[in-house]
Amino acid sequence: MKLIAWDFDGTLVDSRPLIEAGMDHTLKALGQPRSLMAEWLKCVGLPLEEGIRHTFGHLDLEYAVVLKAYRSYAHAEEEHLLRPFPGISELLVELRDRGVRMALATSKRRVPVLRQLALLGWEGTFDPIITPDEVTHGKPHPESLELMQAQTGLPAAEILMVGDTSFDLDMARAAGVPSVAVGHGFATQEALAACGPRAYAPDTAALRDILLAWST
């Protein structure tokens, strides 16, 4: 393994409070029931546009109307709600100090992810950073990892994808990239196991053991 490709939301950071706050605002603005929250959370890991279509597509609402309501929430001002999962910041430092190369494959757009990386003190930790702004097809399509291979010159077998949703793991499988599933995010262990990861880490301590063993 020469490169760890990380997902962001649900893998490195607990973004559930921010995600739920933004959707609460959206549902209230649209006059829709909070029961739609469950459908929205199932879409975490997809690009925003796909998440909106999956959650609201059966309703008599125009996509542009939903997007406007969603973007009217002050996401940037509420990013203090983001928190790294326990032990993640320390793990990133340890991996970096061991010379492990790390990248990011996220469904978050480039501007907010760079802003949030700066907020967390993680600037310079990940290279390359692949977002929906660099690809035509978002997760679970393999394009993000294929672009990562092209930019790094590494074959699929030398990249390890770490993610918390089936979208991450299905992307990895389609790209021929081995994966590790983490259990502190948005999907159940059963759903993740169905995607064929090489290993499952219920928490950061278990993830550390896996990554350090594979990086030596």
ZAMARGU-4260 file (C-alpha; in steps of 0.2 Angstrom, whole numbers, plus 5000, padded with zeros to 4 digits):
<rodrens>
0) 5000/5000/5000 | 5008/5017/4995 | 4993/5028/4996 | 4978/5029/5008 | 4963/5037/5000
5) 4951/5044/5013 | 4933/5049/5012 | 4929/5064/5022 | 4911/5065/5030 | 4908/5051/5041
10) 4925/5044/5040 | 4937/5057/5046 | 4924/5069/5053 | 4908/5067/5062 | 4898/5079/5051
15) 4881/5072/5056 | 4876/5087/5067 | 4880/5099/5053 | 4871/5089/5040 | 4856/5087/5051
20) 4855/5105/5055 | 4856/5110/5036 | 4842/5098/5032 | 4831/5103/5046 | 4833/5121/5039
25) 4829/5115/5022 | 4814/5105/5027 | 4806/5119/5037 | 4809/5131/5022 | 4800/5119/5010
30) 4786/5115/5023 | 4791/5096/5022 | 4790/5083/5036 | 4806/5079/5046 | 4803/5061/5042
35) 4812/5065/5026 | 4828/5067/5036 | 4830/5048/5036 | 4830/5047/5017 | 4843/5061/5017
40) 4855/5053/5029 | 4854/5037/5017 | 4862/5048/5004 | 4877/5055/5014 | 4892/5050/5003
45) 4883/5055/4986 | 4886/5071/4978 | 4873/5084/4984 | 4864/5084/4968 | 4861/5066/4968
50) 4856/5067/4987 | 4843/5080/4983 | 4836/5069/4969 | 4835/5054/4979 | 4827/5062/4994
55) 4815/5074/4985 | 4812/5067/4968 | 4796/5059/4972 | 4788/5076/4978 | 4781/5089/4967
60) 4796/5101/4970 | 4808/5108/4957 | 4826/5103/4960 | 4831/5122/4959 | 4819/5126/4973
65) 4826/5113/4984 | 4844/5118/4981 | 4840/5136/4984 | 4832/5131/5001 | 4847/5120/5005
70) 4860/5134/5001 | 4850/5147/5011 | 4857/5138/5027 | 4873/5146/5033 | 4884/5131/5032
75) 4900/5140/5032 | 4895/5149/5048 | 4890/5133/5057 | 4906/5122/5053 | 4910/5123/5071
80) 4898/5108/5072 | 4911/5097/5063 | 4922/5087/5074 | 4935/5074/5070 | 4931/5057/5076
85) 4941/5053/5092 | 4959/5048/5088 | 4958/5053/5070 | 4969/5069/5071 | 4982/5059/5080
90) 4981/5045/5068 | 4984/5057/5053 | 4999/5064/5062 | 5006/5047/5065 | 5003/5041/5048
95) 5011/5057/5041 | 5026/5055/5052 | 5029/5037/5046 | 5029/5044/5028 | 5012/5037/5023
100) 5005/5046/5008 | 4987/5051/5010 | 4974/5058/4998 | 4955/5063/4999 | 4941/5056/4988
105) 4925/5066/4994 | 4908/5070/4988 | 4910/5087/4996 | 4914/5102/4984 | 4932/5109/4983
110) 4928/5126/4991 | 4920/5119/5007 | 4932/5104/5009 | 4947/5116/5008 | 4939/5128/5020
115) 4935/5113/5032 | 4952/5106/5031 | 4960/5123/5036 | 4948/5124/5050 | 4953/5107/5057
120) 4972/5111/5054 | 4974/5097/5041 | 4980/5108/5026 | 4994/5099/5017 | 4989/5082/5024
125) 4980/5075/5008 | 4987/5076/4990 | 4978/5074/4978 | 4961/5080/4984 | 4947/5073/4972
130) 4930/5082/4973 | 4915/5082/4962 | 4923/5098/4954 | 4936/5087/4946 | 4925/5073/4939
135) 4910/5070/4928 | 4903/5056/4938 | 4903/5056/4957 | 4902/5041/4969 | 4899/5027/4967
140) 4906/5028/4950 | 4925/5024/4950 | 4931/5040/4941 | 4937/5048/4957 | 4949/5034/4960
145) 4954/5032/4942 | 4958/5051/4942 | 4968/5048/4958 | 4978/5034/4949 | 4981/5045/4934
150) 4988/5059/4945 | 4999/5049/4956 | 5005/5036/4944 | 5000/5022/4956 | 4991/5006/4951
155) 4974/5002/4959 | 4982/4988/4970 | 4994/5001/4979 | 4979/5012/4984 | 4968/5009/4999
160) 4951/5017/5001 | 4945/5020/5018 | 4926/5025/5019 | 4910/5023/5029 | 4897/5021/5016
165) 4893/5008/5002 | 4896/5023/4990 | 4914/5023/4995 | 4916/5004/4995 | 4907/5002/4978
170) 4918/5015/4970 | 4933/5006/4976 | 4927/4989/4970 | 4923/4996/4953 | 4940/5004/4952
175) 4949/4988/4957 | 4955/4997/4973 | 4955/4988/4990 | 4945/4996/5004 | 4943/4997/5023
180) 4926/5000/5030 | 4924/5011/5046 | 4910/5009/5057 | 4908/5026/5066 | 4900/5034/5051
185) 4883/5032/5041 | 4881/5014/5037 | 4878/4998/5046 | 4892/4984/5047 | 4880/4973/5037
190) 4878/4985/5023 | 4897/4988/5022 | 4901/4970/5023 | 4890/4967/5007 | 4902/4979/4997
195) 4917/4967/5000 | 4930/4978/5010 | 4946/4969/5015 | 4943/4974/5033 | 4931/4982/5045
200) 4936/4994/5058 | 4922/4998/5071 | 4932/5013/5078 | 4948/5023/5076 | 4959/5011/5087
205) 4955/4996/5076 | 4958/5007/5060 | 4975/5012/5067 | 4980/4994/5069 | 4974/4990/5052
210) 4983/5004/5043 | 4999/5003/5053 | 5000/4985/5049 | 4997/4987/5030 | 5009/5002/5029
215) 5024/4993/5035
</rodrens>
